Amino acid sequence: MLEKLFFGHSDGESCIRSEHCSNPVSSHNGPRIVFCIFNIGHYSQCMQTAYCTLGVFALFLLYGYVQELIFQLDGFKPYGFYLTFIQFCVYAFISNVERIIRRDTVRKAPLRVHFILSLLSIGTIGFSNASLGYLNYPTQLVFKCCKLIPVLLGGILIQGKKYGALDFIAALCMSVGLAAFVLADCQVSPSFSVWGICLISFALLMDSCVGNIQEKVLRSYAVSDVEIMFFSYSMGAIWLLASLLISGHLYPAINFCNQHPKETYGYGLLYALTGYFGIQLVLALVHIVGAFVAAIITTGRKVMTVVLSFVLFSKPFSIHYLWSGLLVLLGVYLHSLHKLHSKKKSVLLSARGSSNV
């Protein structure tokens, strides 16, 4: 079954669907390579899980801190898409290196498919980054936790999928929690903006589209995740460069970043690197302990990121943030639990079918 994994988002900002095992895989079933270099397969499953979990927390906490730090820079607010351009360039370079190491350099999917995915990736990551100029980081992160809502709609409209009652209950919990969180933010946060809500909502809409289309591409052409990443981000970088040039934002962004190289290019590079390598560890976790446990770990990381955001960056706090955030987490948990039960049921039915042959 295809498992949805997010950059930034998720954990990172763009979603990549990858064909991974839904159940934990023993460390004895073969080498476990991380970052195409480090072999952790000789460690026990417990140690592999511990290493990857620590890595996920360290990298993504740094990822979130650096991202918020960049947008704390006075005057950077209009240049969210330029940050996305830097991010895409780094992702394209690293994924190309990974393709060469894997010897996976022959393109399998048509260029027109990668073209569509690159545009959707721009919409997902670009508008998500741009929204930080108008929203608190915790509000943006809570929105990204609620990606089940557009994914559910996208699955119904694009693929004609059918979902269980628990999925709709999870979506309802997320919707109510999200609405309450936004209402609290509207009342206490001086940086709240309806425009920011529109930007992050559009990013989630693109996220649901790109995820569902990637699933179709993986099934139709048997492409690797690294091929999708390379072409999505390399073509996306070209389109971003062209759009920045045409809109007249390229040279002002370059001039601004040249005046603050450490806070823009330096932190931007760190932001991109932590996002890319963080998702590698999430993928490894899915292999080692299964998607359900991996989802719990990444959700815990998001909670820690929100807490650190309030601690490290001065911002108003309301008790409504707490209960509405917990409601969103309940929705995330119910959705993950439903996926786990569905996979177990599918495996059981498959086993029964095999026994009747």
ABEGO torsion letter per residue (X at the ends): XBBBBBBGBGABABBBBBBBBABBBBAAAEBBBBGGABBAAABBAAAAAAAAAAAAAAAAAAAAAAAAAAAABBGAAAAAAAAAAAAAAAAAAAAAAAAAAAGBABBABBAAAAAAAAAAAAAAAAAAAAAAAABBAAAAAAAAAAAAAAAAAAAAAAAGBBBBAAAAAAAAAAAAAAAAAAAAAAAABAABBAAAAAAAAAAAAAAAAAAAAAAAAAAAAGBBAAAAAAAAAAAAAAAAAAAAAAAGAAAAAAAAAAABAAAAAAAAAAAAAAAAAAAAAAAAAAAAAEAAAAAAAAAAAAAAAAAAAAAABBBBBBAAAAAAAAAAAAAAAAAAAAAAAAAAAAAAAAAAAAAAX
